[in-house]
Amino acid sequence: MPTSKGMAEALAKKWNGKLIDNPIKLDGEPAYRVKGKPNPSRVQPIDCIVVVTDGRVVMLMAGAQHVGTVDEALTQLAASWKWKKRNESIDELKSR
């Protein structure tokens, strides 16, 4: 099974971007952030949080045309992230 850091390193290479070495926590799971280079002529992925958990690779990805336009939104999303149990229904999630 791939690791969170290994997946993030591969994504950084593909994006010609940069892996942020300090892992963050995504609801307790270690995750890594990848920063890509923006293209002012189009919206494209420039920021991603990568985590491997419960046999799945999860990427929280944001796109923009300019640096800094998605940083805070993705940081807030990561801070409030909660994993859903695989068998948990939508009604059970709403009742939390």
C-alpha positions as CSV (number, residue, x, y, z in Angstrom):
1,M,0.0,0.0,0.0
2,P,1.4,3.4,-0.9
3,T,2.1,5.9,1.9
4,S,0.7,9.4,2.2
5,K,4.1,11.0,1.8
6,G,4.9,8.7,-1.2
7,M,1.7,9.6,-3.0
8,A,2.2,13.4,-2.3
9,E,5.8,13.2,-3.6
10,A,4.5,11.6,-6.8
11,L,1.9,14.2,-7.2
12,A,4.4,17.0,-6.6
13,K,6.6,15.6,-9.3
14,K,3.7,15.3,-11.8
15,W,2.6,18.9,-11.1
16,N,6.3,20.1,-11.2
17,G,5.3,21.4,-7.7
18,K,6.6,21.3,-4.2
19,L,5.9,18.9,-1.3
20,I,5.4,20.6,2.0
21,D,7.6,18.4,4.3
22,N,5.7,19.0,7.6
23,P,2.8,16.6,7.7
24,I,-0.6,17.9,8.9
25,K,-3.4,15.9,10.5
26,L,-6.6,15.1,8.7
27,D,-8.9,14.0,11.5
28,G,-5.9,12.4,13.2
29,E,-4.4,10.8,10.1
30,P,-1.0,12.1,8.8
31,A,-1.4,14.0,5.5
32,Y,0.9,15.9,3.2
33,R,0.3,19.1,1.3
34,V,1.4,19.6,-2.3
35,K,1.7,23.1,-3.9
36,G,1.6,23.5,-7.7
37,K,2.4,26.4,-9.8
38,P,-0.6,28.5,-11.0
39,N,-1.3,29.4,-14.6
40,P,-2.8,32.9,-14.9
41,S,-4.5,31.9,-18.2
42,R,-6.6,29.1,-16.7
43,V,-7.8,27.5,-13.5
44,Q,-5.9,24.4,-12.6
45,P,-5.0,22.4,-9.5
46,I,-2.5,24.2,-7.4
47,D,-3.0,22.9,-3.9
48,C,-3.7,19.4,-2.6
49,I,-3.8,17.5,0.7
50,V,-3.0,13.8,0.3
51,V,-3.7,11.1,2.8
52,V,-3.8,7.3,2.7
53,T,-6.3,5.8,5.2
54,D,-8.3,2.7,5.5
55,G,-7.0,1.3,2.2
56,R,-8.0,4.5,0.3
57,V,-6.0,7.4,-1.1
58,V,-7.9,10.6,-0.6
59,M,-6.9,13.9,-2.1
60,L,-8.5,17.2,-1.1
61,M,-7.7,19.4,-4.2
62,A,-8.2,23.0,-5.0
63,G,-7.6,24.9,-8.2
64,A,-7.1,28.6,-9.1
65,Q,-5.3,30.9,-11.4
66,H,-3.3,32.7,-8.8
67,V,-1.2,31.7,-5.7
68,G,-2.9,32.3,-2.4
69,T,-6.5,32.2,-3.6
70,V,-7.2,28.7,-2.2
71,D,-4.8,28.4,0.7
72,E,-7.1,29.4,3.5
73,A,-10.1,27.5,2.1
74,L,-8.2,24.2,1.9
75,T,-6.7,24.8,5.4
76,Q,-10.2,25.3,6.9
77,L,-11.5,22.3,5.1
78,A,-8.6,20.2,6.5
79,A,-9.2,21.5,10.0
80,S,-12.8,20.6,10.0
81,W,-12.4,17.2,8.2
82,K,-14.1,14.2,9.8
83,W,-13.9,10.7,8.3
84,K,-17.1,8.9,7.6
85,K,-17.4,5.3,8.5
86,R,-17.8,3.2,5.4
87,N,-21.2,1.8,6.4
88,E,-22.6,5.0,7.9
89,S,-25.6,6.4,6.1
90,I,-26.3,10.0,5.3
91,D,-29.1,10.1,7.9
92,E,-26.6,8.9,10.6
93,L,-24.2,11.6,9.6
94,K,-26.8,14.3,9.7
95,S,-27.7,13.3,13.3
96,R,-24.2,13.9,14.6
